[in-house]
Protein backbone atom coordinates (compact mmCIF):
# COMPACT_ATOMS: atom_id res chain seq x y z
CA UNK A 1 0.00 0.00 0.00
CA UNK A 2 1.41 3.37 -0.98
CA UNK A 3 1.84 6.09 1.61
CA UNK A 4 0.27 9.39 0.65
CA UNK A 5 1.85 12.34 2.39
CA UNK A 6 1.75 16.04 1.65
CA UNK A 7 4.64 18.47 1.46
CA UNK A 8 3.73 20.18 4.75
CA UNK A 9 3.28 16.86 6.55
CA UNK A 10 6.66 15.66 5.30
CA UNK A 11 8.35 18.89 6.38
CA UNK A 12 6.72 18.67 9.79
CA UNK A 13 7.81 15.06 10.31
CA UNK A 14 11.39 15.75 9.30
CA UNK A 15 11.42 18.86 11.49
CA UNK A 16 10.16 16.80 14.42
CA UNK A 17 12.88 14.21 13.89
CA UNK A 18 15.56 16.88 13.87
CA UNK A 19 14.10 18.61 16.94
CA UNK A 20 13.84 15.41 18.96
CA UNK A 21 17.13 14.01 17.76
CA UNK A 22 19.27 17.03 18.49
CA UNK A 23 22.50 18.08 16.85
CA UNK A 24 23.97 14.56 16.82
CA UNK A 25 21.18 13.15 14.64
CA UNK A 26 21.06 16.29 12.52
CA UNK A 27 24.78 16.08 11.85
CA UNK A 28 24.55 12.38 10.98
CA UNK A 29 21.70 13.00 8.54
CA UNK A 30 23.70 15.79 6.91
CA UNK A 31 26.71 13.49 6.58
CA UNK A 32 24.50 10.89 4.89
CA UNK A 33 23.03 13.49 2.52
CA UNK A 34 26.50 14.68 1.50
CA UNK A 35 27.72 11.12 1.06
CA UNK A 36 24.88 10.29 -1.31
CA UNK A 37 26.04 13.12 -3.58
CA UNK A 38 29.57 11.69 -3.73
CA UNK A 39 28.78 8.08 -4.60
CA UNK A 40 27.93 6.16 -7.77
CA UNK A 41 26.23 2.81 -7.31
CA UNK A 42 25.97 -0.19 -9.65
CA UNK A 43 22.60 -1.93 -9.77
CA UNK A 44 22.06 -5.10 -11.82
CA UNK A 45 18.52 -6.49 -12.01
CA UNK A 46 18.02 -10.12 -13.03
CA UNK A 47 15.26 -11.13 -15.43
CA UNK A 48 13.68 -13.37 -12.79
CA UNK A 49 14.51 -15.40 -9.70
CA UNK A 50 15.00 -18.59 -11.70
CA UNK A 51 18.36 -20.19 -10.90
CA UNK A 52 19.64 -19.68 -14.44
CA UNK A 53 18.68 -16.00 -14.50
CA UNK A 54 20.32 -15.37 -11.13
CA UNK A 55 23.47 -17.19 -12.24
CA UNK A 56 23.80 -15.21 -15.45
CA UNK A 57 23.26 -11.99 -13.49
CA UNK A 58 26.46 -12.74 -11.59
CA UNK A 59 28.28 -13.56 -14.83
CA UNK A 60 27.20 -10.19 -16.23
CA UNK A 61 28.38 -8.55 -13.00
CA UNK A 62 31.84 -10.08 -13.32
CA UNK A 63 32.21 -9.13 -16.99
CA UNK A 64 31.01 -5.56 -16.47
CA UNK A 65 33.20 -4.99 -13.40
CA UNK A 66 36.21 -6.26 -15.32
CA UNK A 67 35.41 -3.91 -18.20
CA UNK A 68 34.96 -0.94 -15.86
CA UNK A 69 38.18 -1.74 -14.06
CA UNK A 70 40.16 -1.92 -17.28
CA UNK A 71 38.63 0.75 -19.47
CA UNK A 72 36.35 3.14 -17.63
CA UNK A 73 38.39 4.49 -14.73
CA UNK A 74 38.02 8.16 -15.71
CA UNK A 75 40.23 10.70 -13.96
CA UNK A 76 39.70 9.48 -10.42
CA UNK A 77 36.80 11.83 -9.66
CA UNK A 78 33.07 11.16 -9.53
CA UNK A 79 32.46 13.63 -12.35
CA UNK A 80 35.15 12.04 -14.48
CA UNK A 81 33.85 8.54 -13.83
CA UNK A 82 30.30 9.52 -14.82
CA UNK A 83 31.50 11.32 -17.94
CA UNK A 84 33.51 8.26 -18.94
CA UNK A 85 30.60 5.90 -18.39
CA UNK A 86 28.20 8.16 -20.29
CA UNK A 87 30.29 7.65 -23.39
CA UNK A 88 30.52 3.91 -22.89
CA UNK A 89 26.92 2.81 -22.30
CA UNK A 90 26.99 0.99 -25.64
CA UNK A 91 30.08 -1.00 -24.70
CA UNK A 92 28.67 -1.86 -21.30
CA UNK A 93 25.46 -3.15 -22.90
CA UNK A 94 27.51 -5.04 -25.48
CA UNK A 95 29.56 -6.68 -22.73
CA UNK A 96 26.41 -7.73 -20.87
CA UNK A 97 24.71 -8.96 -24.04
CA UNK A 98 27.71 -11.08 -24.99
CA UNK A 99 27.42 -12.88 -21.66
CA UNK A 100 23.67 -13.34 -22.12
CA UNK A 101 24.13 -14.68 -25.65
CA UNK A 102 26.85 -17.14 -24.58
CA UNK A 103 24.52 -18.40 -21.84
CA UNK A 104 21.70 -18.85 -24.38
CA UNK A 105 19.39 -16.35 -22.74
CA UNK A 106 16.46 -15.10 -24.89
CA UNK A 107 16.64 -11.53 -23.58
CA UNK A 108 19.04 -8.61 -23.65
CA UNK A 109 20.47 -6.00 -21.31
CA UNK A 110 19.79 -2.30 -21.00
CA UNK A 111 22.40 -0.05 -19.36
CA UNK A 112 21.71 3.49 -18.19
CA UNK A 113 22.93 6.12 -15.81
CA UNK A 114 20.07 7.21 -13.59
CA UNK A 115 19.12 8.40 -10.13
CA UNK A 116 17.25 5.91 -8.01
CA UNK A 117 16.21 5.16 -4.45
CA UNK A 118 18.02 2.55 -2.37
CA UNK A 119 17.06 1.24 1.03
CA UNK A 120 19.84 0.84 3.60
CA UNK A 121 22.19 -1.80 2.23
CA UNK A 122 25.05 -3.71 3.82
CA UNK A 123 28.17 -4.62 1.89
CA UNK A 124 31.15 -6.82 2.79
CA UNK A 125 34.65 -5.69 1.94
CA UNK A 126 37.98 -7.12 3.10
CA UNK A 127 36.28 -9.18 5.77
CA UNK A 128 34.33 -6.30 7.29
CA UNK A 129 30.78 -5.04 6.75
CA UNK A 130 29.66 -1.47 6.19
CA UNK A 131 26.29 0.07 5.40
CA UNK A 132 25.19 2.63 2.86
CA UNK A 133 22.40 4.94 4.07
CA UNK A 134 19.00 4.92 2.40
CA UNK A 135 18.17 7.59 -0.15
CA UNK A 136 18.54 8.51 -3.80
CA UNK A 137 21.87 7.88 -5.49
CA UNK A 138 23.31 8.21 -8.96
CA UNK A 139 23.61 4.70 -10.35
CA UNK A 140 24.73 2.66 -13.31
CA UNK A 141 21.66 0.45 -13.71
CA UNK A 142 21.80 -2.66 -15.88
CA UNK A 143 18.44 -4.34 -16.45
CA UNK A 144 18.49 -7.90 -17.76
CA UNK A 145 15.33 -8.78 -19.65
CA UNK A 146 12.27 -7.83 -17.60
CA UNK A 147 14.38 -6.93 -14.56
CA UNK A 148 11.88 -8.64 -12.23
CA UNK A 149 14.36 -10.79 -10.33
CA UNK A 150 16.45 -10.11 -7.25
CA UNK A 151 19.16 -7.56 -7.88
CA UNK A 152 22.84 -7.15 -7.11
CA UNK A 153 24.36 -3.83 -6.13
CA UNK A 154 27.70 -2.36 -5.27
CA UNK A 155 29.63 0.92 -5.07
CA UNK A 156 31.30 1.87 -8.34
CA UNK A 157 32.65 5.19 -7.09
CA UNK A 158 34.66 5.12 -5.00
CA UNK A 159 35.59 1.76 -6.57
CA UNK A 160 34.80 -0.39 -3.53
CA UNK A 161 33.70 -3.43 -5.56
CA UNK A 162 36.41 -3.15 -8.20
CA UNK A 163 39.97 -4.38 -7.89
CA UNK A 164 41.47 -0.94 -8.39
CA UNK A 165 43.69 1.43 -6.46
CA UNK A 166 41.72 4.05 -4.57
CA UNK A 167 43.49 7.38 -4.41
CA UNK A 168 42.81 11.11 -4.21
CA UNK A 169 39.17 12.19 -4.03
CA UNK A 170 37.91 8.60 -4.22
CA UNK A 171 39.99 7.62 -1.18
CA UNK A 172 38.52 10.51 0.80
CA UNK A 173 34.95 9.45 -0.05
CA UNK A 174 35.73 5.84 0.85
CA UNK A 175 37.00 7.01 4.23
CA UNK A 176 33.75 8.96 4.78
CA UNK A 177 31.76 5.78 4.09
CA UNK A 178 33.78 3.71 6.53
CA UNK A 179 33.73 6.40 9.21
CA UNK A 180 29.91 6.36 9.32
CA UNK A 181 30.22 3.00 11.07
CA UNK A 182 32.12 4.67 13.91
CA UNK A 183 29.33 7.14 14.69
CA UNK A 184 27.87 6.72 18.21
CA UNK A 185 24.45 5.01 18.23
CA UNK A 186 25.08 4.16 14.59
CA UNK A 187 22.30 1.64 13.89
CA UNK A 188 19.41 3.67 15.37
CA UNK A 189 20.59 6.73 13.46
CA UNK A 190 20.81 4.73 10.23
CA UNK A 191 17.29 3.41 10.81
CA UNK A 192 16.06 6.96 11.38
CA UNK A 193 17.67 8.09 8.11
CA UNK A 194 15.90 5.27 6.27
CA UNK A 195 12.56 6.22 7.82
CA UNK A 196 12.91 9.87 6.81
CA UNK A 197 14.12 9.02 3.31
CA UNK A 198 11.32 6.48 2.80
CA UNK A 199 8.79 9.19 3.68
CA UNK A 200 10.46 11.58 1.25
CA UNK A 201 10.47 8.94 -1.48
CA UNK A 202 6.79 8.11 -0.87
CA UNK A 203 5.88 11.78 -1.18
CA UNK A 204 7.86 12.19 -4.41
CA UNK A 205 6.09 9.18 -5.91
C-alpha atoms as one frame of an Amber mdcrd trajectory, in Angstrom:
protein
   0.000   0.000   0.000   1.414   3.375  -0.980   1.841   6.086   1.613   0.269
   9.388   0.652   1.846  12.344   2.385   1.748  16.037   1.651   4.639  18.472
   1.462   3.730  20.181   4.750   3.283  16.862   6.555   6.656  15.664   5.304
   8.355  18.885   6.377   6.716  18.669   9.793   7.807  15.064  10.314  11.388
  15.750   9.303  11.421  18.858  11.489  10.161  16.799  14.419  12.881  14.213
  13.887  15.561  16.884  13.869  14.098  18.613  16.937  13.844  15.407  18.964
  17.132  14.007  17.763  19.267  17.029  18.488  22.503  18.078  16.852  23.969
  14.561  16.816  21.183  13.152  14.644  21.059  16.293  12.515  24.782  16.078
  11.854  24.548  12.385  10.978  21.703  13.004   8.536  23.701  15.790   6.908
  26.712  13.489   6.577  24.498  10.889   4.888  23.028  13.495   2.520  26.499
  14.685   1.504  27.723  11.124   1.061  24.881  10.285  -1.311  26.042  13.119
  -3.580  29.568  11.694  -3.725  28.782   8.079  -4.605  27.934   6.162  -7.774
  26.225   2.805  -7.308  25.965  -0.188  -9.647  22.599  -1.932  -9.775  22.059
  -5.103 -11.820  18.523  -6.489 -12.014  18.022 -10.121 -13.028  15.261 -11.127
 -15.433  13.685 -13.372 -12.788  14.512 -15.403  -9.700  15.005 -18.591 -11.699
  18.357 -20.189 -10.896  19.638 -19.682 -14.443  18.679 -15.997 -14.496  20.317
 -15.374 -11.129  23.468 -17.195 -12.239  23.797 -15.211 -15.455  23.257 -11.987
 -13.492  26.463 -12.745 -11.593  28.276 -13.565 -14.831  27.200 -10.195 -16.228
  28.378  -8.550 -13.004  31.843 -10.083 -13.319  32.209  -9.133 -16.988  31.012
  -5.556 -16.475  33.198  -4.995 -13.402  36.212  -6.260 -15.316  35.407  -3.909
 -18.203  34.959  -0.941 -15.863  38.180  -1.744 -14.057  40.163  -1.922 -17.277
  38.631   0.746 -19.473  36.349   3.139 -17.634  38.388   4.492 -14.733  38.016
   8.160 -15.711  40.231  10.698 -13.960  39.700   9.478 -10.423  36.801  11.833
  -9.660  33.074  11.160  -9.534  32.456  13.625 -12.351  35.154  12.036 -14.484
  33.847   8.538 -13.833  30.303   9.524 -14.817  31.496  11.323 -17.945  33.509
   8.264 -18.942  30.603   5.905 -18.387  28.196   8.156 -20.288  30.295   7.651
 -23.388  30.518   3.907 -22.889  26.925   2.810 -22.301  26.990   0.993 -25.635
  30.077  -0.997 -24.699  28.667  -1.863 -21.298  25.465  -3.148 -22.900  27.514
  -5.044 -25.478  29.559  -6.682 -22.726  26.411  -7.731 -20.869  24.711  -8.963
 -24.042  27.711 -11.082 -24.994  27.423 -12.875 -21.664  23.674 -13.344 -22.120
  24.134 -14.684 -25.646  26.846 -17.136 -24.580  24.520 -18.397 -21.840  21.700
 -18.854 -24.381  19.387 -16.349 -22.742  16.463 -15.098 -24.893  16.642 -11.533
 -23.576  19.040  -8.607 -23.655  20.465  -6.001 -21.308  19.790  -2.298 -20.997
  22.401  -0.050 -19.358  21.706   3.485 -18.188  22.931   6.125 -15.808  20.069
   7.208 -13.593  19.120   8.404 -10.132  17.250   5.906  -8.013  16.206   5.165
  -4.454  18.020   2.547  -2.373  17.060   1.241   1.034  19.838   0.836   3.604
  22.193  -1.799   2.233  25.051  -3.712   3.816  28.171  -4.621   1.894  31.149
  -6.823   2.793  34.655  -5.694   1.945  37.982  -7.116   3.096  36.283  -9.180
   5.774  34.325  -6.300   7.294  30.785  -5.039   6.748  29.664  -1.473   6.194
  26.294   0.069   5.404  25.187   2.629   2.857  22.398   4.942   4.073  19.002
   4.916   2.404  18.166   7.595  -0.146  18.541   8.513  -3.795  21.871   7.876
  -5.495  23.313   8.205  -8.955  23.608   4.700 -10.354  24.729   2.655 -13.308
  21.658   0.447 -13.712  21.796  -2.663 -15.881  18.442  -4.337 -16.455  18.490
  -7.904 -17.764  15.326  -8.782 -19.653  12.266  -7.828 -17.600  14.383  -6.934
 -14.555  11.879  -8.637 -12.235  14.357 -10.791 -10.326  16.452 -10.110  -7.251
  19.162  -7.563  -7.877  22.837  -7.155  -7.114  24.359  -3.834  -6.132  27.701
  -2.357  -5.265  29.634   0.920  -5.068  31.303   1.874  -8.339  32.649   5.192
  -7.093  34.662   5.121  -5.002  35.592   1.758  -6.572  34.798  -0.389  -3.530
  33.700  -3.426  -5.556  36.413  -3.147  -8.203  39.972  -4.376  -7.893  41.466
  -0.940  -8.391  43.690   1.427  -6.462  41.719   4.049  -4.569  43.493   7.382
  -4.407  42.806  11.107  -4.212  39.172  12.190  -4.034  37.909   8.595  -4.218
  39.993   7.617  -1.179  38.523  10.512   0.799  34.951   9.453  -0.051  35.734
   5.842   0.850  36.997   7.006   4.234  33.753   8.956   4.779  31.763   5.784
   4.089  33.784   3.710   6.530  33.730   6.396   9.214  29.913   6.364   9.319
  30.217   2.998  11.072  32.122   4.666  13.909  29.325   7.137  14.691  27.872
   6.720  18.215  24.447   5.007  18.230  25.078   4.161  14.591  22.304   1.641
  13.888  19.413   3.665  15.373  20.590   6.734  13.456  20.811   4.728  10.228
  17.286   3.413  10.812  16.063   6.962  11.378  17.665   8.093   8.114  15.902
   5.274   6.274  12.559   6.222   7.816  12.909   9.875   6.809  14.124   9.016
   3.305  11.322   6.484   2.799   8.789   9.191   3.679  10.465  11.582   1.255
  10.465   8.944  -1.482   6.794   8.111  -0.873   5.881  11.777  -1.180   7.857
  12.189  -4.413   6.093   9.185  -5.911
